């Protein structure tokens, strides 16, 4: 053995375990001898710690105290390893400092003193770590203290040491291993050998698998069952979603409409807040309008009062005139009738007309009487006197009449002048009032006519008027804007849908091409794989030396010319032509007397066991490479398929996401446009109603205005007619009077002009009459007394008549001058009376119409006032119901016209009612959303594979609709962006992933199996080479075979084959894909049933393989056995197991560590069961494989003890004090 190799050389125990101060040198085969409890395990566990660097991998069985607590019981307890690496000799000291474990590396390569001087003082007392480090510093030794176990592990591995930061990296490389991985693997396997080192064959197969496999693969049944269960849950959950898809989409529409409703509510809320912002302004407009209406009411009321007052005055005037006329007519009639009835005026007039006759007759009678009583002379004298008297009387009469006529003339002249003045004054006065009224009414007429003309023009245009205002403009602009946006989004959606369809077509085409290519490759792969399998199966049949055939016999026994026999028995010699020459000859070189000339050895090598195994290994390698290539290719194909699918899927998903994001906007815009159109229609209907109302009102007002104009026109005509009539009546009234007065004046003037002539003739007539009377008297000279008395009575009667006439003259004159003219005026007065009544009635109609118009206006004003009062009351109630505006927002200030429009149209009430309606609708939709969301998530578990929210995500203590909307939207989002696009893929991806993972693990397990088979062949060769010097063992052969009977593996592989044949499942939407999916799910459920029935925890190489042994001991052959316990004696079986263990560890060392320069240890405890002869040969085998044995035993076999170059005997001095003494074999046997 080369003792100059690197590695662990020595371990020192300072107050460690039960050792106060012990040193164990382990650079060569070392035996730890002694009974139980003398420190053997303490030493071996310390060695294990150096290799494993893990306190949990130091003892086969756990101890009450952990490794650190057992070995390091205080600051003066140390465990010191002396080892060599590329930089030389080093010490690794394990200590406790401040209660924590520290690992200190010290380079002692050039340290010439004993290393104990570093940790012991002059009195041989142990130092603390701080004191040790102080000594190192004092002696200029390079050291490094690792504060943590993790840093210690990095320091022990070259690669991780180099990765340390410069500030943490020591100057020297104290590493033992090349890498952390090699440390973990070798330490693990070393501990596995040690922990199973009672050399029992239990678990050899597992050890073989774990030690030989580059990586130990296994299928965790529980994990796979859980994954499969989760995957099937995922499938079931997707089916739930599939069943509820329509309900989810319907709920999504409800949510979209709810959002639009909320937006409209927000808009209406903003409008209400705007109204609230303008409430003071609105109240001011209401108050101002109320005040204006009060003013109008006052003006119209005053106007009405003025008209009533005017009419009252005119009515009183007319009543007075009519009354005066009635009184005058009545008085004239009564006076006239009274004159006739009381005074019999016609008789008086007749008597007055007879006065001159009476006077004449009286005169004649007086003359007669005087004549009768006088003589002739007296008669003549009397005649003369009488003539003179008559002349005097006539002249007096003439003078009186003339004076009277002159006075009458003057009076008549003055009266005519006065009448003319009175006429002019009456006309001027009357015309002035008429003209003034005409001027006022003409102005009123022209204004009203102009207004009617304007109203008629406006009315003619009103039906053609465009129903538009600021609101309709705003609505139309908003509809146009929303329609533009909607059209734009629809165009985008159409483009996206086209692009999505194109992508889906491209995806389907690409996937079909790839699937076809994959199927072709799969067919080719299966074909080649089957060929390899056939060849390997053929080789396996040949290599099965356990059969009772020639090949098996030749290989199990040392037969002379074995290789030639194999060559001769081959098909190539038996059936093919060759260059061999065959002859018969009897010698030792012949085979049953057959001699062959030619290169038989060259042909024989083809049938050598090793060659066949190499051929098998080569075929297996080619098959494995094929499988690996196919797996890589399959994986690459899957990756490529997945990449291409994902690429298309991503693009499709992006398009779908874009469509999904845009689709609600279209719906939202449709709802908004619909709402805006409804608002526009409502506004247009309101404007139409308002226009119709305005037209009706305009027509009514126009009709009233026309009626008023007609009335006004008629009134003007009446005024003009009344003016003309008035002038005519005045003229007529004064014309008759003027005519009468002029006639009277003319008569008077004629009378004055003819008075001299009249009275000259009267004098002449009087003279003649007197003369005639006196002539008659003279003729009658005799006077009769009776006649005289009769004459005197006649004279008395005539005097009485004349006196009555004179007494009644004034009465007659009054009758003629006053009563009769007044009576004759009755018809005129009656006409005047009727005319005044007519005028009064016309005036009354006019004033009544005007007052009626004013009453209508006042009623309209009152209605308007009541309307504004209602506005005020309504707005007061409205104000109580609306919210206060937000001071942080900007609101538009209303103009007066907008406020009037708002109030007239009841827009605020309509908005509030709309707000309440929408709020109720919102509440109903919220209930619907909550109810439908509850139905959708009902039965969806919280751990659903789609990571969708469930009822457990709803906060029942918080009445928040948003949480339901979020859930509803998440489900709709899932449906539209995932389920509808990649539903099958999502539904199956966990199932496919779980199955592929299981298939991959089974494949790796089988790959591990093939790798183990190759390594088993190497092990067999290594054992064959190593046991040549072992006399008791002829050969040991391990047989590692595939059972191929595991139901779970078979089911998984079947599903894997199904997936391989249908790689597009989940990537295409077709009936076939759906059928494959259903079949896959069914098989998966069947597999789940199989998994539920099994009691296995894992599927490993052990589950699909069997390990058997072929052993030949002293020519006693045992084949195909599963346990080594039945091979020979107990010691033989233990020895065989130990050989296998040591071989396995060598394989690990060769694979995972740089073993060329390092000597490793192999720890096997309790070796006393092996006989001395066997163990000596086992030690030779260990040396052959370059291992240092560290063994422990309590046996007293002298031959075993004698075989070890270094022996430590442990003795217990006390319960806490154990010593190890290095002894030679003889001393050991004597002491023992």
NUTORTOR-158579 format. One record per residue (C-alpha): x, y, z. Coordinates in steps of 0.001 Angstrom, whole numbers, plus 500000, padded with zeros to 6 digits. Example, Ala and Ser with C-alpha at 12.3 -4.5 7.8 and 13.67 -1.06 7.14 Angstrom:
<nodes>
512300495500507800 513670498940507140 
</nodes>
This chain:
<nodes>
500000500000500000 501248503501499167 501311505404502426 502394508626500752 498947509268499347 496879512198500610 493944511828502958 492911511626506595 495868510473508676 495042510910512355 492316511931514789 492940513377518247 490291513413520950 490829516117523631 488187515815526370 486020514424523571 483433511758524356 484950509672527161 488497510278525854 490539512752527944 493410512859525477 493692510198522779 495327510016519367 494232507481516705 496417507065513620 494346505746510698 496696505914507695 496610502111507392 494271499217508128 493163499790511706 491271497551514085 489385498941517046 489309496172519583 487293495941522732 483963495276524286 480952497508524054 481343501065525406 485130501444524972 484985504121522239 484976502125518973 481832503873517703 483124507244518959 486192506893516692 484234505625513688 481598508370514054 484417510956514146 485785509536510877 482290509653509370 481935513347510323 485167514227508475 483807512675505272 480102513625505579 480541517046507309 477048516366508713 476430515734512397 473372513618511550 475420511182509420 477891509904512016 476161506993513793 474111504063512499 471663504621515383 470780507927516941 472217508731520369 470687510857523094 473378513473522572 474087514831519129 477563514621517615 478629518103518763 477277517682522296 478964514274522624 482383515290521365 482501518959522458 481307519246526057 482994522546526847 485522525134525684 488399522774526571 487019519887524477 488406519504520956 488229517053518086 491345517346515911 491733515862512416 495186515610510818 494929515314507043 496978516015503973 495887517793500817 497597519572497924 499142522253500200 500507519723502700 499693518677506239 496786520433507965 494899520281511217 491131520729511474 490073521535515044 486431521284516113 485747523379519228 483053525334520974 483468529067521405 480789531145523098 478514528101522959 478834527765519168 480709525142517179 483764526477515354 485898524756512721 489514525956512637 491946525099509849 495686525266510620 498469524588508140 501100522520510045 503066521294507048 506280522974508186 505541522758511914 508366520664513360 507158520497516948 504498518128518163 501092519473517348 500037518973520983 502060522091521870 499348524092520156 496477522839522331 498223521817525562 500140524027527958 503402523087529711 501379521276532380 499595519221529723 496357521017530371 494066521661527452 493736525200526132 490637526955524873 490195527802521196 491210531407521768 494388530269523473 495086527794520661 494691530538518060 496957532772520117 499578530010520070 499167529675516285 499649533374515851 502619533298518176 504202530435516197 503397532200512867 501129529439511664 498527530184509011 495049529419510267 491435530178509478 488483530009511851 485122529166510294 482300530757512233 479551528571510768 479151524974509656 478125526204506188 481421528064505777 483280524970507025 481640522886504293 482610525454501663 486185525442502961 486347521642502575 485445521874498863 487827523450496375 485213524933494010 483094526514496757 486277527759498505 487214529614495350 483731531172495218 484133532718498687 484424536532498803 488019537746499140 487338539213502574 486179535776503820 488690533659501877 491845532419503702 495272532575502077 495620528804501744 493329526234500195 492474523813503010 489968521881500854 489776518074500843 487095517481498199 486957518821494675 483350519955494891 480437520075497247 478606517520495118 481427514971495329 481603515549499111 477886514956499520 477836511828497375 480946510136498802 480042511061502381 476524509766501884 477693506438500403 480462506009503001 477890506503505743 475486504102504020 478233501423504021 479036502138507647 475397502265508763 474821498854507103 478225497497508084 476950494656510168 477384492981506752 473808491836506522 472516491391502979 469271493150503758 468977496160501517 471935495275499210 469691495890496237 468711499352497504 472348500075498295 473338498982494852 470700501233493303 471528504245495435 475310503828495144 475556502993491478 472903505285490001 474282508669489033 471064510026490402 468527507926492179 465165508439490547 461885507381492045 458222507938491523 456587509001494763 453248507208494630 451592509512497156 452920512589495383 451876511229491994 448517510186493396 448062513705494799 449154515277491522 446846512976489573 444045513688492000 444700517431491687 444850517106487906 441551515202487811 440105517768490159 441286520363487675 439488518445484895 436339518240487028 436598521922487914 436905522798484245 433815520715483533 431977522746486172 433078525938484456 432111524459481087 428607523703482379 428307527251483767 429874529041480805 426641530543479462 425593531674482928 429020533262483468 428860535123480145 425302536225480907 426466537451484300 429332539265482553 426771541056480371 424887541939483537 428093543270485089 428840545311481939 425312546762481948 425701547330485688 428945549226485047 427224551278482338 424351551842484746 426842553004487373 428416555320484805 424996556750483981 424273557096487696 427611558894488042 426632561192485173 423208561803486670 424818562261490087 427101564846488503 424055566549486947 422306566512490323 425448567888491933 425564570546489198 421955571444490021 422927571477493706 425860573727492807 423389576083491016 420631575846493635 421112579393494937 421050580653491373 417925578601490650 416206579942493767 417162583476492728 415721582904489242 412542581509490827 412314584544493127 413105586955490259 410509585353488006 407998585386490817 408767589052491351 408476589759487597 405172587934487518 403962589904490508 404969593073488653 403159591906485506 400182590962487618 400243594379489216 400572596128485849 397771594109484264 395659594424487371 396176598180487330 395385598203483631 392247596239484341 391359598615487161 391931601544484799 389736599923482175 387117599181484812 387407602713486071 387255604103482553 384303601890481764 382682602890484993 383071606549484072 381873605913480531 379131603658481789 378073606311484259 378277608891481474 376212606702479204 373834605940482070 373560609638482848 373002610476479180 370454607699478828 368846608697482089 368802612362481070 367343611438477708 364814609176479341 363956611928481803 363842614498479019 361693612287476841 359483611442479753 359325615064480895 358562616265477376 355894613628477016 354439614366480409 354553618133479837 352993617733476417 350328615401477746 349780617631480740 349278620661478467 346743618748476470 345042617017479352 345165619779481925 345152622963479838 343544621599476763 346176623562474957 344690622957471557 341587624944472641 343754627623474098 345692627824470862 342439628003468923 341156630718471257 344437632583470917 344233632296467195 340710633865467506 341897636759469714 342102639181466847 338584638181465815 337443638634469385 339157641985469650 337759643046466351 334304641942467300 334730643585470709 335825646713469058 332850646610466760 330553645914469628 332046648751471663 331555651035468709 328034649840468343 327287650349471954 328908653746471932 327078654568468754 323781653460470068 324275655628473053 325549658684471084 324253661238468452 325529661514464951 327860664310465743 328968662479468636 329232659577466425 331348661377464000 333356662811466844 333538659413468412 334325657979465000 337114660360464649 338204659802468178 337808656155467766 339890656273464636 342510658184466441 342423655724469312 342505652842466922 345399654463465083 347111655077468407 346511651544469541 347725650129466282 350739652375466356 351395651352469940 350937647790468957 353164648368466011 355788649943468156 355531647224470749 355638644546468119 358563646220466465 360358646495469731 359517642907470432 360675641859466980 363882643846467310 364506642260470718 363636638895469298 365925639552466371 368745640480468663 368083637455470846 367860635180467876 371065636634466445 372826636120469779 371298632726470189 372458631700466722 375978632864467538 375874631051470868 374558627874469259 377354628063466694 379887628495469504 378345625748471573 378382623479468542 382041624146467898 382846623711471591 380893620447471806 382466619136468601 385946620176469642 385496618762473142 383944615540471898 386425615103469069 389358615650471440 388364612665473598 387626610643470466 390938611618468853 392851610909472031 391247607515472344 391743606912468615 395417607745468934 395847605325471862 393830602585470224 395514603082466833 398909602674468487 397630599647470333 396142598326467087 399348598825465099 401411597154467852 398977594281468119 398800593968464320 402598593936464121 402744591362466941 400136589208465154 402097589455461930 405279588444463691 403489585663465565 401936584361462325 405352584327460679 406864582608463706 403949580167463854 404383579284460169 408022578406460852 407399576619464147 406294573234462666 409408573324460482 411567574284463438 414462571909464157 413926570376467562 417286571301468960 418761572971471991 421987572888473954 420987569551475513 420182567891472174 423417569249470713 425267567883473692 423472564511473390 424091564347469629 427752565260470062 428060562605472774 426260560003470595 428500560907467649 431587560698469862 430482557367471375 429479556011467947 432872556990466546 434593555263469458 432302552220469147 432906552040465368 436619552369465943 436581549600468566 434335547387466394 436790547896463557 439634546950465882 437677543902467107 436937542864463512 440611543211462596 441599541327465755 439052538571465025 440385538231461480 443935538127462795 442881535627465460 441191533396462860 444270533607460651 446480532720463626 444204529797464529 444343528550460939 448135528950460878 448378527232464265 446212524327463159 448214523968459956 451583524153461769 450479521741464481 449198519265461921 452494519388460058 454484518963463280 452183516202464509 452593514341461223 456356514701461475 456296513558465130 454157510525464262 456600509528461525 459550509960463901 457685507999466593 457033505122464202 460687505073463136 461800505262466781 459556502372467874 460775500308464958 464492500873465763 463872500462469488 462127497145468892 465102496005466802 467469496893469623 465188495137472087 465187492013469981 468990492030469767 469379492697473504 466831490011474336 468819487610472153 472038488575473957 470312488277477330 469227484786476357 472821483942475431 474219485571478580 471879483668480847 474559481232482000 472220479840484598 470510477732481924 471526474100481450 473309474633478126 476823474434476792 477452478166476919 476461478316480576 478556475288481457 481613476653479633 481359479989481382 480688478560484841 483598476095484691 487227476262483786 486998474188480606 490153473816478476 489820475361474981 486594477018476084 486890479775473532 487583477423470660 484589475323471610 482465478472471607 483788479399468198 483149475879466838 479595475919468174 478836479231466438 476660479596463381 479531481154461481 481573477888461676 478645475513461415 476718477074458558 478864479681456795 481700479069454370 485044480298455662 488813479966455217 489072477273457893 490470473872457042 488968470971458850 490778467581459391 490645464633461730 493570464106464065 494017462661467510 496030465010469730 495615467355472698 494980470308470374 492007468709468768 488345468784469710 487047465229469705 489674464405467034 488753467475464868 491633469688463783 491020473173462377 493586475330460699 492783479066460855 492249482025463191 489854480306465553 490916482627468422 489912485685466414 486470484175465840 486210482892469406 486513486364470846 483085487164469399 481530484583471694 483479485367474810 481220486227477751 482882489616478129 482535490280474403 478861489364474526 478399491563477559 480257494349475760 478032493770472731 475020493850474999 476349496961476732 477037498504473316 473515497653472143 472087498936475418 474204502045475027 472983502493471457 469434501822472607 469869504237475536 471397506794473200 468475506226470868 466030506600473760 467977509585475026 468055511103471554 464407510382471092 463604511684474555 465608514792473769 463991514934470378 460613514179471898 461244516807474534 462491519179471850 459461518311469749 457253518867472738 459113522077473499 458944523048469845 455277522100469753 454729523904472999 456779526870471784 454906527052468499 451598526458470244 452500528947472938 453682531372470299 450378531089468462 448505530704471714 450181533797473090 449334535732469943 445786534323469947 445518535029473657 446799538540473101 444219538999470353 441538537400472528 442603539502475481 442488542580473271 439067541463471936 437929540675475483 439173544041476683 437472545797473765 434185543816473707 432893545186477051 433752548642475778 431536548048472721 428755546838475009 429420549756477301 429342552205474399 426164550568473041 424507551012476427 425816554560476689 424695555348473133 421319553770473897 421060555844477058 422136558995475229 419671558233472419 416932557681474937 417842560943476596 417928562606473167 414570561046472250 413143562115475590 414538565592475045 413189565694471454 409812564393472670 409911567019475385 410893569669472830 408155568383470475 405617568519473280 406934571916474262 406828573027470618 403297571646470186 402311573319473409 403996576519472241 402230576229468862 398888575656470594 399609578452473035 400808580623470152 397676579803468190 395528580504471246 397359583766471874 397206584574468159 393523583790468129 393007585944471178 395229588629469673 393254588441466422 390024588571468364 391463591473470298 392623593068467034 389206592511465504 387613593888468622 390090596734468599 389434597342464925 385706597269465540 386251599456468536 388274601861466384 385516601784463771 382999602402466514 385103605242467827 385386606713464339 381701606082463733 380896607481467148 383094610442466295 381291610920463010 377968610253464667 378919612589467409 379773615303464933 376666614442462960 374523614431466085 376023617710467210 375492619146463757 372049617583463642 371322618783467121 372426622320466373 371256622287462744 367570622108463656 368104624685466333 370071626867463913 367460626254461232 364689627133463597 366512630143464899 367453631287461372 363862630774460264 362658632641463246 365259635340462537 364194635502458904 360552635632459994 361470638270462480 363382640266459876 360492639913457452 358096640928460164 360267643943460955 360548644815457290 356755644314456709 355552645822459985 354844649386458606 353071647924455648 351267645473457908 350201648099460317 349472650746457560 347102648262456086 345771647484459517 345272651188460243 343574651604456906 341483648518457565 340753649764461112 339758653215459737 337547651652457158 336086649256459635 335350652102462137 333903654218459393 331751651356458245 330627650664461778 329707654253462360 328021654414458991 325917651417459993 325187653079463309 324278656201461559 321972654240459429 320497652763462483 319523655679464357 317226653809466686 319027651862469337 317449648823470883 318190648359474664 317876644666474463 320297644706471671 322404647017473736 322282644641476602 322948641812474277 325858643742472857 327029644560476321 326817640896477330 328647639970474116 331265642620474932 331548641236478452 331899637777477106 334488638901474589 336352640806477257 336386637693479350 337591635585476374 340273638132475511 341281638293479134 341469634498479277 343420634555476070 345799637125477528 345996635165480746 346806631990478812 349123633649476352 352263632698478288 351019629183478590 350356628973474859 353656630674474118 355406628155476401 353610625377474665 354595626643471281 358097627694472199 358984624895474585 356501622084475096 355686621406471496 359328621695470237 360380619463473098 357683617015472240 358696617088468616 362286616333469768 361140613089471368 361829611028468217 365236612642467915 365849612072471596 364710608480471217 367142608040468348 369812609633470500 368818607322473340 369072604230471119 372328605440469626 373826606007473051 372657602552474182 374193601096471058 377424602982471704 377320601939475323 376846598306474346 379732598489471877 381875600174474434 380772597608476966 381679594735474591 385039596306473912 385814596868477573 384532593418478466 386800591920475793 389721594004476953 388991593089480550 388511589456479513 391894589574477756 393402591099480870 391612588487482970 393081585796480720 396466587417481081 395994587651484818 394852584033484881 397891583073482804 400067585106485119 398386583473488093 398896580061486520 402511580965485786 402850582260489326 401317579064490628 403669577170488315 406696579082489679 405300578636493142 405110574918492411 408656575171491037 409705576780494298 407919574127496388 409109571345494110 412690572619494137 412503572989497902 411516569306498185 414006568440495443 416731570246497348 416085568073500402 416569564896498369 419733565742496444 423279565448497666 425588568342498305 428017569043495510 431682568146495786 433775571268496287 436757569619494582 434903569235491260 434305571818488571 430651572485487780 429030574556485051 427094577636486134 423575577725484620 422293580701482652 418803582076483319 417469580481480134 418959577108481102 417379577370484553 413991578237483029 414341575367480604 415349573121483503 412288574103485560 409834574242482634 410895570823481407 410956569459484986 414410568224484055 415565568238487673 412534566155488740 412993563841485765 416703563482486540 415930562759490197 413238560251489223 415654558760486696 418288558659489424 415869556847491741 414854554472488934 418474553775488059 419321553375491736 416527550799492022 417778549129488845 421285549232490291 420019547607493469 418203544933491444 421296544295489321 423424544110492468 421040541494493838 421214539656490499 425024539845490454 425256538614494049 422743535822493423 424237534732490079 427805534979491393 426755532768494297 425292530225491868 428419530329489707 430881529812492542 428678527291494322 430542524024494469 433830525516493270 436382524463495907 438800526959497383 441740524923496103 440486524861492516 443210524418489955 442146527483487994 442936529690490983 439495531219490676 437974532926493641 435294531037495549 432728531706498217 435503531530500769 436971534692499239 433776536615499929 433796538727503048 430318538087504399 430768540851506963 431296543445504255 428343544263502022 430486545226499061 429240544535495533 432736545094494155 433983541816495591 431213539990493690 431979541957490509 435672541124490849 434773537440491164 432293537587488265 434806539436486082 437551536970487001 435307534082485864 434340535909482656 437978536837482097 438922533197482580 436226532070480133 437105534568477416 440890534724477694 441707531187478737 438834528713478702 437511529551475234 441023529846473803 443008527121475538 440368525394477621 441414521849476782 445074522717477254 444388524321480610 442043521550481587 444560518859480789 447874520592481398 448088519401485017 447033515907484014 449491515847481106 452158517416483308 451588514848486059 451579511955483590 454589513278481669 456409513771484962 455556510195485957 456506508904482508 459738510892482705 460493509437486113 459677505925484930 461902506586481931 464657507825484227 464116504834486506 464475502574483508 467454504630482388 468908504156485857 468157500459485532 470135500319482280 472924502322483873 472912499951486828 473028496988484473 476175498429482893 477652499161486303 476694495693487524 478690494319484637 481627496469485741 481134495289489315 481157491702488102 484414492316486232 485912494151489215 484938491293491519 486283488739489033 489630490561488936 489705491086492702 488812487565493845 491454485760491795 493564485628494950 490645484504497101 490741480744497132 487408480030498740 485353482048496197 485324480870492581 483155483681491302 480445486144492394 478008487425489771 475220489987490240 472228489719487920 470057492872487605 466883492301485549 463665494099484672 460548492384486050 458155494175483701 455155493218485861 454304496438487744 450675497437487024 451222501112487882 454286501373485626 452435499619482808 449428501968483166 451660505051483242 453603503891480190 450346503191478322 449092506716479065 452524508056478096 452325506218474769 448853507636474255 450124511168474900 453111510575472603 450735509494469853 448496512518470480 450882515353471155 448396517921469817 445882517183472534 445234520418474292 446533522417471339 443709521848468899 439951522120469107 438366519210467293 435986516351467890 438890513910467812 440772515975470390 437686515920472602 437385512131472204 441062511673473047 440630513942476050 437676511937477323 439572508683476809 442634510119478570 440524511267481527 438857507844481744 442238506061481745 443501508543484349 440521507741486577 441258504017486131 444886504689487072 443702506552490143 441737503471491208 444881501363490767 446887503863492825 444254503874495578 444540500078495870 448335499928496116 450255499997499379 453447501139497745 454951504444498719 457376504749495837 458240503223492537 461979502953492158 464399500841490204 463855498249492932 460181497968491999 460825497231488353 463895495070488841 465211492037490615 468712491462491928 469903487906492041 473290486420492757 475267483635491177 477949482404493589 480466479581493329 482226478669496607 484724475813496547 483124474585493284 479679474665494927 477528476751492494 474418478610493672 472437480452490901 469686483088490755 469325483482494502 467752486638495905 469573486474499263 473133485606500145 472250484140503536 471827480721501970 475285480769500348 477685478531502240 478365479271505871 477445482427507669 480981483725507360 480989483023503626 477763485002503097 479114487893505212 482350487905503265 480495487966499920 478354490848501157 481477492719502329 483117492199498921 480026493638497253 479939496606499641 483623497409499116 483220497092495348 480214499462495424 482171502055497412 485051501799494920 482622502453492117 481382505557493910 484922506768494613 485878506313490989 482767508121489765 482448511031492097 485832511844493631 489337512590492489 490685509322493920 494055509149492233 495991510950495011 493715510369497988 493417507244500085 489853506750501383 488609504808504342 486013502085504425 484343501547507805 482882498146508651 481886497378512191 481352494024513878 483601491895511628 483988489083514174 481476486883512372 483906486364509478 486518483593509823 490157484623509960 490974483014506633 488095484717504868 488786488058506492 492455487950505543 491409487428501943 488812490245502327 491561492582503506 493543491624500405 490499492534498305 490232495909500066 493904496599499453 493402495605495826 490708498300495588 492985500757497498 490811501242500569 491957501630504198 489849499413506416 488652500817509733 486999497950511577 485634497308514990 485131494010516747 484715492473520146 485742489010518853 488915487340520045 489962485669516773 493756485684516865 494094485261513121 491954488336512448 493820490421515029 497135489304513651 496197490475510136 495971494180511110 499124496350511078 497598498800513578 495408497809516511 493832499982519209 492446498364522294 489895500274524266 489606500011528002 487206501717530351 488959503268533328 485756504668534762 482255505517533693 483479508689531987 487045507706531171 488055505474528274 491529504947526919 492732503611523559 496105501924523498 498047501247520320 499349497680520570 500879495106518280 499047491930517377 500902489696519926 500240492095522803 496685492348521672 496235488607521752 497940488314525130 495912491163526605 492765489775525139 
</nodes>
